Amino acid sequence: MALQAISQLVRAMGMHLKRLVGVFAFMASLTAQATETPAQPSLQQDGRYRNQAQLPRDGVLKKLRIGFKFLFLSKPADTRPTLPIPVHP
């Protein structure tokens, strides 16, 4: 009885072992492909990441316009729903 249980366990472990070896072989093939691709140079300069393209600077007038809109102009009436939003369970 115990011998049968042990043989079944060994067979089951053999199937898992085959599956595990297959997974490792697949992962190894992916790793080999990943190391063959050329690496792109890092965008670091002096230990910090830098953008390749310079962003346009906002002018003083644009900043004042944004601040004025935020402080003095109210939101349009249709920015909030007039009725409660229906929620389905």
PDB file of N, CA, C and O in Angstrom:
ATOM      1  N   MET A   1       0.823  -1.184   0.000  1.00  0.00           N
ATOM      2  CA  MET A   1       0.000   0.000   0.000  1.00  0.00           C
ATOM      3  C   MET A   1       0.875   1.260   0.000  1.00  0.00           C
ATOM      4  O   MET A   1       0.673   2.160  -0.815  1.00  0.00           O
ATOM      5  N   ALA A   2       1.823   1.316   0.894  1.00  0.00           N
ATOM      6  CA  ALA A   2       2.719   2.459   0.983  1.00  0.00           C
ATOM      7  C   ALA A   2       3.594   2.552  -0.260  1.00  0.00           C
ATOM      8  O   ALA A   2       3.924   3.650  -0.710  1.00  0.00           O
ATOM      9  N   LEU A   3       3.968   1.410  -0.812  1.00  0.00           N
ATOM     10  CA  LEU A   3       4.797   1.381  -2.010  1.00  0.00           C
ATOM     11  C   LEU A   3       4.029   1.949  -3.206  1.00  0.00           C
ATOM     12  O   LEU A   3       4.607   2.646  -4.040  1.00  0.00           O
ATOM     13  N   GLN A   4       2.741   1.656  -3.291  1.00  0.00           N
ATOM     14  CA  GLN A   4       1.915   2.204  -4.369  1.00  0.00           C
ATOM     15  C   GLN A   4       1.810   3.731  -4.252  1.00  0.00           C
ATOM     16  O   GLN A   4       1.905   4.444  -5.251  1.00  0.00           O
ATOM     17  N   ALA A   5       1.619   4.211  -3.055  1.00  0.00           N
ATOM     18  CA  ALA A   5       1.509   5.648  -2.834  1.00  0.00           C
ATOM     19  C   ALA A   5       2.809   6.341  -3.208  1.00  0.00           C
ATOM     20  O   ALA A   5       2.793   7.416  -3.807  1.00  0.00           O
ATOM     21  N   ILE A   6       3.934   5.729  -2.856  1.00  0.00           N
ATOM     22  CA  ILE A   6       5.236   6.318  -3.177  1.00  0.00           C
ATOM     23  C   ILE A   6       5.444   6.344  -4.690  1.00  0.00           C
ATOM     24  O   ILE A   6       5.948   7.330  -5.226  1.00  0.00           O
ATOM     25  N   SER A   7       5.060   5.268  -5.384  1.00  0.00           N
ATOM     26  CA  SER A   7       5.253   5.238  -6.840  1.00  0.00           C
ATOM     27  C   SER A   7       4.357   6.273  -7.526  1.00  0.00           C
ATOM     28  O   SER A   7       4.770   6.891  -8.507  1.00  0.00           O
ATOM     29  N   GLN A   8       3.140   6.467  -7.022  1.00  0.00           N
ATOM     30  CA  GLN A   8       2.258   7.492  -7.591  1.00  0.00           C
ATOM     31  C   GLN A   8       2.833   8.888  -7.362  1.00  0.00           C
ATOM     32  O   GLN A   8       2.753   9.757  -8.231  1.00  0.00           O
ATOM     33  N   LEU A   9       3.409   9.087  -6.188  1.00  0.00           N
ATOM     34  CA  LEU A   9       4.011  10.373  -5.870  1.00  0.00           C
ATOM     35  C   LEU A   9       5.199  10.655  -6.782  1.00  0.00           C
ATOM     36  O   LEU A   9       5.372  11.778  -7.256  1.00  0.00           O
ATOM     37  N   VAL A  10       6.014   9.635  -7.025  1.00  0.00           N
ATOM     38  CA  VAL A  10       7.180   9.799  -7.897  1.00  0.00           C
ATOM     39  C   VAL A  10       6.728  10.120  -9.316  1.00  0.00           C
ATOM     40  O   VAL A  10       7.322  10.978  -9.969  1.00  0.00           O
ATOM     41  N   ARG A  11       5.682   9.443  -9.807  1.00  0.00           N
ATOM     42  CA  ARG A  11       5.169   9.729 -11.153  1.00  0.00           C
ATOM     43  C   ARG A  11       4.632  11.157 -11.247  1.00  0.00           C
ATOM     44  O   ARG A  11       4.884  11.865 -12.222  1.00  0.00           O
ATOM     45  N   ALA A  12       3.899  11.560 -10.231  1.00  0.00           N
ATOM     46  CA  ALA A  12       3.352  12.921 -10.227  1.00  0.00           C
ATOM     47  C   ALA A  12       4.475  13.951 -10.189  1.00  0.00           C
ATOM     48  O   ALA A  12       4.404  14.976 -10.866  1.00  0.00           O
ATOM     49  N   MET A  13       5.509  13.680  -9.399  1.00  0.00           N
ATOM     50  CA  MET A  13       6.648  14.601  -9.329  1.00  0.00           C
ATOM     51  C   MET A  13       7.388  14.625 -10.653  1.00  0.00           C
ATOM     52  O   MET A  13       7.915  15.666 -11.046  1.00  0.00           O
ATOM     53  N   GLY A  14       7.436  13.498 -11.347  1.00  0.00           N
ATOM     54  CA  GLY A  14       8.095  13.449 -12.645  1.00  0.00           C
ATOM     55  C   GLY A  14       7.397  14.339 -13.647  1.00  0.00           C
ATOM     56  O   GLY A  14       8.051  15.023 -14.433  1.00  0.00           O
ATOM     57  N   MET A  15       6.055  14.338 -13.630  1.00  0.00           N
ATOM     58  CA  MET A  15       5.303  15.200 -14.542  1.00  0.00           C
ATOM     59  C   MET A  15       5.564  16.672 -14.223  1.00  0.00           C
ATOM     60  O   MET A  15       5.738  17.488 -15.129  1.00  0.00           O
ATOM     61  N   HIS A  16       5.590  17.004 -12.943  1.00  0.00           N
ATOM     62  CA  HIS A  16       5.858  18.384 -12.546  1.00  0.00           C
ATOM     63  C   HIS A  16       7.286  18.768 -12.893  1.00  0.00           C
ATOM     64  O   HIS A  16       7.552  19.906 -13.282  1.00  0.00           O
ATOM     65  N   LEU A  17       8.197  17.828 -12.754  1.00  0.00           N
ATOM     66  CA  LEU A  17       9.596  18.103 -13.071  1.00  0.00           C
ATOM     67  C   LEU A  17       9.752  18.375 -14.568  1.00  0.00           C
ATOM     68  O   LEU A  17      10.491  19.278 -14.960  1.00  0.00           O
ATOM     69  N   LYS A  18       9.058  17.598 -15.405  1.00  0.00           N
ATOM     70  CA  LYS A  18       9.113  17.834 -16.850  1.00  0.00           C
ATOM     71  C   LYS A  18       8.562  19.218 -17.187  1.00  0.00           C
ATOM     72  O   LYS A  18       9.128  19.941 -18.007  1.00  0.00           O
ATOM     73  N   ARG A  19       7.480  19.564 -16.560  1.00  0.00           N
ATOM     74  CA  ARG A  19       6.879  20.874 -16.789  1.00  0.00           C
ATOM     75  C   ARG A  19       7.821  21.986 -16.348  1.00  0.00           C
ATOM     76  O   ARG A  19       7.970  22.993 -17.041  1.00  0.00           O
ATOM     77  N   LEU A  20       8.450  21.803 -15.209  1.00  0.00           N
ATOM     78  CA  LEU A  20       9.380  22.794 -14.674  1.00  0.00           C
ATOM     79  C   LEU A  20      10.586  22.956 -15.586  1.00  0.00           C
ATOM     80  O   LEU A  20      11.034  24.077 -15.828  1.00  0.00           O
ATOM     81  N   VAL A  21      11.115  21.850 -16.094  1.00  0.00           N
ATOM     82  CA  VAL A  21      12.248  21.919 -17.015  1.00  0.00           C
ATOM     83  C   VAL A  21      11.839  22.645 -18.290  1.00  0.00           C
ATOM     84  O   VAL A  21      12.620  23.426 -18.833  1.00  0.00           O
ATOM     85  N   GLY A  22      10.630  22.399 -18.773  1.00  0.00           N
ATOM     86  CA  GLY A  22      10.137  23.097 -19.961  1.00  0.00           C
ATOM     87  C   GLY A  22      10.030  24.593 -19.734  1.00  0.00           C
ATOM     88  O   GLY A  22      10.386  25.382 -20.609  1.00  0.00           O
ATOM     89  N   VAL A  23       9.545  24.986 -18.574  1.00  0.00           N
ATOM     90  CA  VAL A  23       9.430  26.412 -18.255  1.00  0.00           C
ATOM     91  C   VAL A  23      10.808  27.049 -18.195  1.00  0.00           C
ATOM     92  O   VAL A  23      11.004  28.145 -18.721  1.00  0.00           O
ATOM     93  N   PHE A  24      11.762  26.385 -17.566  1.00  0.00           N
ATOM     94  CA  PHE A  24      13.125  26.922 -17.483  1.00  0.00           C
ATOM     95  C   PHE A  24      13.757  27.032 -18.865  1.00  0.00           C
ATOM     96  O   PHE A  24      14.466  28.000 -19.140  1.00  0.00           O
ATOM     97  N   ALA A  25      13.514  26.064 -19.736  1.00  0.00           N
ATOM     98  CA  ALA A  25      14.068  26.122 -21.093  1.00  0.00           C
ATOM     99  C   ALA A  25      13.465  27.299 -21.861  1.00  0.00           C
ATOM    100  O   ALA A  25      14.174  28.006 -22.578  1.00  0.00           O
ATOM    101  N   PHE A  26      12.164  27.505 -21.710  1.00  0.00           N
ATOM    102  CA  PHE A  26      11.502  28.629 -22.376  1.00  0.00           C
ATOM    103  C   PHE A  26      12.054  29.955 -21.860  1.00  0.00           C
ATOM    104  O   PHE A  26      12.332  30.857 -22.651  1.00  0.00           O
ATOM    105  N   MET A  27      12.216  30.082 -20.553  1.00  0.00           N
ATOM    106  CA  MET A  27      12.751  31.314 -19.968  1.00  0.00           C
ATOM    107  C   MET A  27      14.181  31.556 -20.422  1.00  0.00           C
ATOM    108  O   MET A  27      14.571  32.698 -20.666  1.00  0.00           O
ATOM    109  N   ALA A  28      14.962  30.493 -20.538  1.00  0.00           N
ATOM    110  CA  ALA A  28      16.347  30.646 -20.983  1.00  0.00           C
ATOM    111  C   ALA A  28      16.400  31.140 -22.420  1.00  0.00           C
ATOM    112  O   ALA A  28      17.257  31.953 -22.763  1.00  0.00           O
ATOM    113  N   SER A  29      15.489  30.656 -23.268  1.00  0.00           N
ATOM    114  CA  SER A  29      15.480  31.122 -24.659  1.00  0.00           C
ATOM    115  C   SER A  29      15.100  32.597 -24.725  1.00  0.00           C
ATOM    116  O   SER A  29      15.650  33.341 -25.537  1.00  0.00           O
ATOM    117  N   LEU A  30      14.169  33.026 -23.882  1.00  0.00           N
ATOM    118  CA  LEU A  30      13.795  34.444 -23.861  1.00  0.00           C
ATOM    119  C   LEU A  30      14.939  35.302 -23.361  1.00  0.00           C
ATOM    120  O   LEU A  30      15.164  36.400 -23.870  1.00  0.00           O
ATOM    121  N   THR A  31      15.661  34.808 -22.369  1.00  0.00           N
ATOM    122  CA  THR A  31      16.791  35.560 -21.830  1.00  0.00           C
ATOM    123  C   THR A  31      17.877  35.698 -22.877  1.00  0.00           C
ATOM    124  O   THR A  31      18.497  36.756 -22.990  1.00  0.00           O
ATOM    125  N   ALA A  32      18.116  34.646 -23.646  1.00  0.00           N
ATOM    126  CA  ALA A  32      19.136  34.714 -24.685  1.00  0.00           C
ATOM    127  C   ALA A  32      18.748  35.731 -25.749  1.00  0.00           C
ATOM    128  O   ALA A  32      19.605  36.463 -26.245  1.00  0.00           O
ATOM    129  N   GLN A  33      17.466  35.786 -26.107  1.00  0.00           N
ATOM    130  CA  GLN A  33      17.024  36.761 -27.096  1.00  0.00           C
ATOM    131  C   GLN A  33      17.119  38.178 -26.554  1.00  0.00           C
ATOM    132  O   GLN A  33      17.446  39.105 -27.296  1.00  0.00           O
ATOM    133  N   ALA A  34      16.839  38.354 -25.282  1.00  0.00           N
ATOM    134  CA  ALA A  34      16.858  39.689 -24.694  1.00  0.00           C
ATOM    135  C   ALA A  34      18.274  40.242 -24.632  1.00  0.00           C
ATOM    136  O   ALA A  34      18.468  41.450 -24.771  1.00  0.00           O
ATOM    137  N   THR A  35      19.272  39.379 -24.426  1.00  0.00           N
ATOM    138  CA  THR A  35      20.642  39.869 -24.323  1.00  0.00           C
ATOM    139  C   THR A  35      21.240  40.152 -25.694  1.00  0.00           C
ATOM    140  O   THR A  35      22.259  40.835 -25.786  1.00  0.00           O
ATOM    141  N   GLU A  36      20.624  39.639 -26.771  1.00  0.00           N
ATOM    142  CA  GLU A  36      21.155  39.875 -28.103  1.00  0.00           C
ATOM    143  C   GLU A  36      20.738  41.232 -28.659  1.00  0.00           C
ATOM    144  O   GLU A  36      21.391  41.740 -29.570  1.00  0.00           O
ATOM    145  N   THR A  37      19.674  41.831 -28.139  1.00  0.00           N
ATOM    146  CA  THR A  37      19.224  43.120 -28.649  1.00  0.00           C
ATOM    147  C   THR A  37      20.177  44.207 -28.161  1.00  0.00           C
ATOM    148  O   THR A  37      20.609  44.178 -27.008  1.00  0.00           O
ATOM    149  N   PRO A  38      20.509  45.166 -29.025  1.00  0.00           N
ATOM    150  CA  PRO A  38      21.441  46.215 -28.608  1.00  0.00           C
ATOM    151  C   PRO A  38      20.797  47.145 -27.589  1.00  0.00           C
ATOM    152  O   PRO A  38      19.626  47.503 -27.714  1.00  0.00           O
ATOM    153  N   ALA A  39      21.544  47.516 -26.617  1.00  0.00           N
ATOM    154  CA  ALA A  39      21.036  48.404 -25.571  1.00  0.00           C
ATOM    155  C   ALA A  39      21.134  49.844 -26.043  1.00  0.00           C
ATOM    156  O   ALA A  39      22.104  50.231 -26.694  1.00  0.00           O
ATOM    157  N   GLN A  40      20.124  50.631 -25.710  1.00  0.00           N
ATOM    158  CA  GLN A  40      20.145  52.039 -26.059  1.00  0.00           C
ATOM    159  C   GLN A  40      20.928  52.795 -24.996  1.00  0.00           C
ATOM    160  O   GLN A  40      20.932  52.401 -23.830  1.00  0.00           O
ATOM    161  N   PRO A  41      21.582  53.863 -25.385  1.00  0.00           N
ATOM    162  CA  PRO A  41      22.356  54.614 -24.389  1.00  0.00           C
ATOM    163  C   PRO A  41      21.436  55.250 -23.357  1.00  0.00           C
ATOM    164  O   PRO A  41      20.294  55.599 -23.655  1.00  0.00           O
ATOM    165  N   SER A  42      21.936  55.390 -22.173  1.00  0.00           N
ATOM    166  CA  SER A  42      21.162  55.969 -21.086  1.00  0.00           C
ATOM    167  C   SER A  42      20.988  57.466 -21.308  1.00  0.00           C
ATOM    168  O   SER A  42      21.850  58.124 -21.889  1.00  0.00           O
ATOM    169  N   LEU A  43      19.868  57.988 -20.842  1.00  0.00           N
ATOM    170  CA  LEU A  43      19.596  59.416 -20.967  1.00  0.00           C
ATOM    171  C   LEU A  43      20.098  60.189 -19.754  1.00  0.00           C
ATOM    172  O   LEU A  43      19.633  61.296 -19.481  1.00  0.00           O
ATOM    173  N   GLN A  44      21.033  59.612 -19.039  1.00  0.00           N
ATOM    174  CA  GLN A  44      21.550  60.264 -17.841  1.00  0.00           C
ATOM    175  C   GLN A  44      22.708  61.187 -18.188  1.00  0.00           C
ATOM    176  O   GLN A  44      23.531  60.887 -19.052  1.00  0.00           O
ATOM    177  N   GLN A  45      22.748  62.300 -17.502  1.00  0.00           N
ATOM    178  CA  GLN A  45      23.878  63.213 -17.555  1.00  0.00           C
ATOM    179  C   GLN A  45      24.149  63.669 -16.134  1.00  0.00           C
ATOM    180  O   GLN A  45      23.251  64.173 -15.460  1.00  0.00           O
ATOM    181  N   ASP A  46      25.352  63.502 -15.684  1.00  0.00           N
ATOM    182  CA  ASP A  46      25.740  63.870 -14.315  1.00  0.00           C
ATOM    183  C   ASP A  46      24.881  63.153 -13.277  1.00  0.00           C
ATOM    184  O   ASP A  46      24.568  63.720 -12.230  1.00  0.00           O
ATOM    185  N   GLY A  47      24.502  61.913 -13.563  1.00  0.00           N
ATOM    186  CA  GLY A  47      23.752  61.119 -12.611  1.00  0.00           C
ATOM    187  C   GLY A  47      22.260  61.410 -12.563  1.00  0.00           C
ATOM    188  O   GLY A  47      21.555  60.842 -11.729  1.00  0.00           O
ATOM    189  N   ARG A  48      21.758  62.288 -13.440  1.00  0.00           N
ATOM    190  CA  ARG A  48      20.337  62.612 -13.476  1.00  0.00           C
ATOM    191  C   ARG A  48      19.810  62.386 -14.880  1.00  0.00           C
ATOM    192  O   ARG A  48      20.543  62.548 -15.855  1.00  0.00           O
ATOM    193  N   TYR A  49      18.537  62.011 -14.987  1.00  0.00           N
ATOM    194  CA  TYR A  49      17.918  61.821 -16.285  1.00  0.00           C
ATOM    195  C   TYR A  49      17.557  63.175 -16.883  1.00  0.00           C
ATOM    196  O   TYR A  49      17.069  64.065 -16.186  1.00  0.00           O
ATOM    197  N   ARG A  50      17.803  63.317 -18.175  1.00  0.00           N
ATOM    198  CA  ARG A  50      17.527  64.568 -18.881  1.00  0.00           C
ATOM    199  C   ARG A  50      16.638  64.290 -20.086  1.00  0.00           C
ATOM    200  O   ARG A  50      16.765  63.245 -20.725  1.00  0.00           O
ATOM    201  N   ASN A  51      15.737  65.220 -20.400  1.00  0.00           N
ATOM    202  CA  ASN A  51      14.939  65.122 -21.618  1.00  0.00           C
ATOM    203  C   ASN A  51      15.819  65.432 -22.806  1.00  0.00           C
ATOM    204  O   ASN A  51      16.706  66.281 -22.714  1.00  0.00           O
ATOM    205  N   GLN A  52      15.590  64.753 -23.933  1.00  0.00           N
ATOM    206  CA  GLN A  52      16.382  65.024 -25.121  1.00  0.00           C
ATOM    207  C   GLN A  52      15.953  66.324 -25.777  1.00  0.00           C
ATOM    208  O   GLN A  52      16.796  67.057 -26.294  1.00  0.00           O
ATOM    209  N   ALA A  53      14.667  66.625 -25.767  1.00  0.00           N
ATOM    210  CA  ALA A  53      14.171  67.853 -26.384  1.00  0.00           C
ATOM    211  C   ALA A  53      13.856  68.870 -25.297  1.00  0.00           C
ATOM    212  O   ALA A  53      13.311  68.526 -24.249  1.00  0.00           O
ATOM    213  N   GLN A  54      14.201  70.114 -25.554  1.00  0.00           N
ATOM    214  CA  GLN A  54      13.898  71.178 -24.601  1.00  0.00           C
ATOM    215  C   GLN A  54      12.416  71.534 -24.691  1.00  0.00           C
ATOM    216  O   GLN A  54      11.878  71.674 -25.789  1.00  0.00           O
ATOM    217  N   LEU A  55      11.762  71.678 -23.557  1.00  0.00           N
ATOM    218  CA  LEU A  55      10.358  72.075 -23.520  1.00  0.00           C
ATOM    219  C   LEU A  55      10.258  73.582 -23.683  1.00  0.00           C
ATOM    220  O   LEU A  55      11.115  74.310 -23.181  1.00  0.00           O
ATOM    221  N   PRO A  56       9.220  74.072 -24.380  1.00  0.00           N
ATOM    222  CA  PRO A  56       9.081  75.524 -24.523  1.00  0.00           C
ATOM    223  C   PRO A  56       8.733  76.158 -23.184  1.00  0.00           C
ATOM    224  O   PRO A  56       7.972  75.602 -22.393  1.00  0.00           O
ATOM    225  N   ARG A  57       9.296  77.315 -22.952  1.00  0.00           N
ATOM    226  CA  ARG A  57       9.033  78.027 -21.705  1.00  0.00           C
ATOM    227  C   ARG A  57       7.753  78.841 -21.824  1.00  0.00           C
ATOM    228  O   ARG A  57       7.496  79.460 -22.857  1.00  0.00           O
ATOM    229  N   ASP A  58       6.950  78.838 -20.762  1.00  0.00           N
ATOM    230  CA  ASP A  58       5.742  79.654 -20.737  1.00  0.00           C
ATOM    231  C   ASP A  58       6.132  81.086 -20.402  1.00  0.00           C
ATOM    232  O   ASP A  58       6.996  81.334 -19.560  1.00  0.00           O
ATOM    233  N   GLY A  59       5.478  82.019 -21.077  1.00  0.00           N
ATOM    234  CA  GLY A  59       5.744  83.429 -20.822  1.00  0.00           C
ATOM    235  C   GLY A  59       5.017  83.924 -19.574  1.00  0.00           C
ATOM    236  O   GLY A  59       4.166  83.233 -19.014  1.00  0.00           O
ATOM    237  N   VAL A  60       5.368  85.117 -19.161  1.00  0.00           N
ATOM    238  CA  VAL A  60       4.776  85.715 -17.966  1.00  0.00           C
ATOM    239  C   VAL A  60       3.294  85.982 -18.188  1.00  0.00           C
ATOM    240  O   VAL A  60       2.486  85.775 -17.283  1.00  0.00           O
ATOM    241  N   LEU A  61       2.930  86.441 -19.384  1.00  0.00           N
ATOM    242  CA  LEU A  61       1.525  86.731 -19.656  1.00  0.00           C
ATOM    243  C   LEU A  61       0.670  85.469 -19.585  1.00  0.00           C
ATOM    244  O   LEU A  61      -0.456  85.513 -19.088  1.00  0.00           O
ATOM    245  N   LYS A  62       1.183  84.365 -20.066  1.00  0.00           N
ATOM    246  CA  LYS A  62       0.420  83.123 -20.009  1.00  0.00           C
ATOM    247  C   LYS A  62       0.200  82.702 -18.555  1.00  0.00           C
ATOM    248  O   LYS A  62      -0.887  82.251 -18.195  1.00  0.00           O
ATOM    249  N   LYS A  63       1.211  82.846 -17.737  1.00  0.00           N
ATOM    250  CA  LYS A  63       1.071  82.492 -16.319  1.00  0.00           C
ATOM    251  C   LYS A  63       0.076  83.413 -15.619  1.00  0.00           C
ATOM    252  O   LYS A  63      -0.712  82.950 -14.794  1.00  0.00           O
ATOM    253  N   LEU A  64       0.097  84.700 -15.931  1.00  0.00           N
ATOM    254  CA  LEU A  64      -0.855  85.627 -15.337  1.00  0.00           C
ATOM    255  C   LEU A  64      -2.280  85.306 -15.776  1.00  0.00           C
ATOM    256  O   LEU A  64      -3.206  85.379 -14.968  1.00  0.00           O
ATOM    257  N   ARG A  65      -2.466  84.950 -17.050  1.00  0.00           N
ATOM    258  CA  ARG A  65      -3.794  84.600 -17.557  1.00  0.00           C
ATOM    259  C   ARG A  65      -4.340  83.372 -16.833  1.00  0.00           C
ATOM    260  O   ARG A  65      -5.515  83.338 -16.466  1.00  0.00           O
ATOM    261  N   ILE A  66      -3.497  82.369 -16.627  1.00  0.00           N
ATOM    262  CA  ILE A  66      -3.930  81.159 -15.919  1.00  0.00           C
ATOM    263  C   ILE A  66      -4.309  81.492 -14.483  1.00  0.00           C
ATOM    264  O   ILE A  66      -5.334  81.025 -13.987  1.00  0.00           O
ATOM    265  N   GLY A  67      -3.486  82.300 -13.810  1.00  0.00           N
ATOM    266  CA  GLY A  67      -3.786  82.697 -12.438  1.00  0.00           C
ATOM    267  C   GLY A  67      -5.069  83.503 -12.341  1.00  0.00           C
ATOM    268  O   GLY A  67      -5.846  83.309 -11.406  1.00  0.00           O
ATOM    269  N   PHE A  68      -5.310  84.412 -13.297  1.00  0.00           N
ATOM    270  CA  PHE A  68      -6.528  85.220 -13.297  1.00  0.00           C
ATOM    271  C   PHE A  68      -7.757  84.335 -13.466  1.00  0.00           C
ATOM    272  O   PHE A  68      -8.749  84.498 -12.755  1.00  0.00           O
ATOM    273  N   LYS A  69      -7.689  83.402 -14.404  1.00  0.00           N
ATOM    274  CA  LYS A  69      -8.815  82.481 -14.614  1.00  0.00           C
ATOM    275  C   LYS A  69      -9.104  81.682 -13.350  1.00  0.00           C
ATOM    276  O   LYS A  69     -10.262  81.490 -12.980  1.00  0.00           O
ATOM    277  N   PHE A  70      -8.058  81.223 -12.697  1.00  0.00           N
ATOM    278  CA  PHE A  70      -8.237  80.403 -11.500  1.00  0.00           C
ATOM    279  C   PHE A  70      -8.848  81.214 -10.366  1.00  0.00           C
ATOM    280  O   PHE A  70      -9.733  80.721  -9.668  1.00  0.00           O
ATOM    281  N   LEU A  71      -8.400  82.433 -10.170  1.00  0.00           N
ATOM    282  CA  LEU A  71      -8.829  83.226  -9.023  1.00  0.00           C
ATOM    283  C   LEU A  71     -10.180  83.922  -9.228  1.00  0.00           C
ATOM    284  O   LEU A  71     -10.985  83.991  -8.299  1.00  0.00           O
ATOM    285  N   PHE A  72     -10.431  84.432 -10.423  1.00  0.00           N
ATOM    286  CA  PHE A  72     -11.568  85.324 -10.581  1.00  0.00           C
ATOM    287  C   PHE A  72     -12.719  84.787 -11.434  1.00  0.00           C
ATOM    288  O   PHE A  72     -13.854  85.228 -11.253  1.00  0.00           O
ATOM    289  N   LEU A  73     -12.481  83.893 -12.316  1.00  0.00           N
ATOM    290  CA  LEU A  73     -13.550  83.405 -13.174  1.00  0.00           C
ATOM    291  C   LEU A  73     -14.163  82.153 -12.558  1.00  0.00           C
ATOM    292  O   LEU A  73     -13.462  81.279 -12.047  1.00  0.00           O
ATOM    293  N   SER A  74     -15.492  82.093 -12.620  1.00  0.00           N
ATOM    294  CA  SER A  74     -16.163  80.926 -12.050  1.00  0.00           C
ATOM    295  C   SER A  74     -16.251  79.822 -13.096  1.00  0.00           C
ATOM    296  O   SER A  74     -16.058  80.053 -14.290  1.00  0.00           O
ATOM    297  N   LYS A  75     -16.543  78.640 -12.628  1.00  0.00           N
ATOM    298  CA  LYS A  75     -16.676  77.498 -13.524  1.00  0.00           C
ATOM    299  C   LYS A  75     -17.954  77.622 -14.334  1.00  0.00           C
ATOM    300  O   LYS A  75     -18.928  78.205 -13.857  1.00  0.00           O
ATOM    301  N   PRO A  76     -17.974  77.094 -15.533  1.00  0.00           N
ATOM    302  CA  PRO A  76     -19.227  77.061 -16.290  1.00  0.00           C
ATOM    303  C   PRO A  76     -20.275  76.221 -15.562  1.00  0.00           C
ATOM    304  O   PRO A  76     -19.939  75.341 -14.769  1.00  0.00           O
ATOM    305  N   ALA A  77     -21.547  76.505 -15.841  1.00  0.00           N
ATOM    306  CA  ALA A  77     -22.641  75.853 -15.112  1.00  0.00           C
ATOM    307  C   ALA A  77     -22.734  74.360 -15.408  1.00  0.00           C
ATOM    308  O   ALA A  77     -23.233  73.601 -14.577  1.00  0.00           O
ATOM    309  N   ASP A  78     -22.268  73.927 -16.564  1.00  0.00           N
ATOM    310  CA  ASP A  78     -22.431  72.519 -16.931  1.00  0.00           C
ATOM    311  C   ASP A  78     -21.246  71.638 -16.529  1.00  0.00           C
ATOM    312  O   ASP A  78     -21.091  70.539 -17.061  1.00  0.00           O
ATOM    313  N   THR A  79     -20.427  72.093 -15.617  1.00  0.00           N
ATOM    314  CA  THR A  79     -19.294  71.259 -15.199  1.00  0.00           C
ATOM    315  C   THR A  79     -19.666  70.273 -14.106  1.00  0.00           C
ATOM    316  O   THR A  79     -18.934  69.313 -13.867  1.00  0.00           O
ATOM    317  N   ARG A  80     -20.796  70.495 -13.436  1.00  0.00           N
ATOM    318  CA  ARG A  80     -21.270  69.570 -12.407  1.00  0.00           C
ATOM    319  C   ARG A  80     -22.624  69.020 -12.819  1.00  0.00           C
ATOM    320  O   ARG A  80     -23.433  69.746 -13.396  1.00  0.00           O
ATOM    321  N   PRO A  81     -22.887  67.741 -12.533  1.00  0.00           N
ATOM    322  CA  PRO A  81     -24.197  67.180 -12.897  1.00  0.00           C
ATOM    323  C   PRO A  81     -25.302  67.787 -12.047  1.00  0.00           C
ATOM    324  O   PRO A  81     -25.105  68.060 -10.863  1.00  0.00           O
ATOM    325  N   THR A  82     -26.481  68.000 -12.664  1.00  0.00           N
ATOM    326  CA  THR A  82     -27.612  68.568 -11.925  1.00  0.00           C
ATOM    327  C   THR A  82     -28.343  67.498 -11.127  1.00  0.00           C
ATOM    328  O   THR A  82     -28.915  67.795 -10.079  1.00  0.00           O
ATOM    329  N   LEU A  83     -28.332  66.248 -11.611  1.00  0.00           N
ATOM    330  CA  LEU A  83     -28.980  65.129 -10.928  1.00  0.00           C
ATOM    331  C   LEU A  83     -27.924  64.189 -10.389  1.00  0.00           C
ATOM    332  O   LEU A  83     -26.795  64.169 -10.880  1.00  0.00           O
ATOM    333  N   PRO A  84     -28.288  63.394  -9.361  1.00  0.00           N
ATOM    334  CA  PRO A  84     -27.323  62.410  -8.875  1.00  0.00           C
ATOM    335  C   PRO A  84     -26.970  61.388  -9.967  1.00  0.00           C
ATOM    336  O   PRO A  84     -27.820  61.019 -10.777  1.00  0.00           O
ATOM    337  N   ILE A  85     -25.754  60.952  -9.978  1.00  0.00           N
ATOM    338  CA  ILE A  85     -25.313  59.954 -10.967  1.00  0.00           C
ATOM    339  C   ILE A  85     -25.870  58.601 -10.575  1.00  0.00           C
ATOM    340  O   ILE A  85     -25.682  58.167  -9.439  1.00  0.00           O
ATOM    341  N   PRO A  86     -26.559  57.913 -11.501  1.00  0.00           N
ATOM    342  CA  PRO A  86     -27.134  56.612 -11.154  1.00  0.00           C
ATOM    343  C   PRO A  86     -26.034  55.558 -10.960  1.00  0.00           C
ATOM    344  O   PRO A  86     -25.104  55.451 -11.759  1.00  0.00           O
ATOM    345  N   VAL A  87     -26.170  54.792  -9.883  1.00  0.00           N
ATOM    346  CA  VAL A  87     -25.207  53.752  -9.574  1.00  0.00           C
ATOM    347  C   VAL A  87     -25.948  52.414  -9.552  1.00  0.00           C
ATOM    348  O   VAL A  87     -26.956  52.266  -8.862  1.00  0.00           O
ATOM    349  N   HIS A  88     -25.450  51.465 -10.299  1.00  0.00           N
ATOM    350  CA  HIS A  88     -26.060  50.150 -10.342  1.00  0.00           C
ATOM    351  C   HIS A  88     -25.273  49.188  -9.445  1.00  0.00           C
ATOM    352  O   HIS A  88     -24.044  49.159  -9.512  1.00  0.00           O
ATOM    353  N   PRO A  89     -25.955  48.407  -8.613  1.00  0.00           N
ATOM    354  CA  PRO A  89     -25.232  47.476  -7.725  1.00  0.00           C
ATOM    355  C   PRO A  89     -24.620  46.322  -8.487  1.00  0.00           C
ATOM    356  O   PRO A  89     -23.982  45.456  -7.889  1.00  0.00           O
TER     357      PRO A  89
END
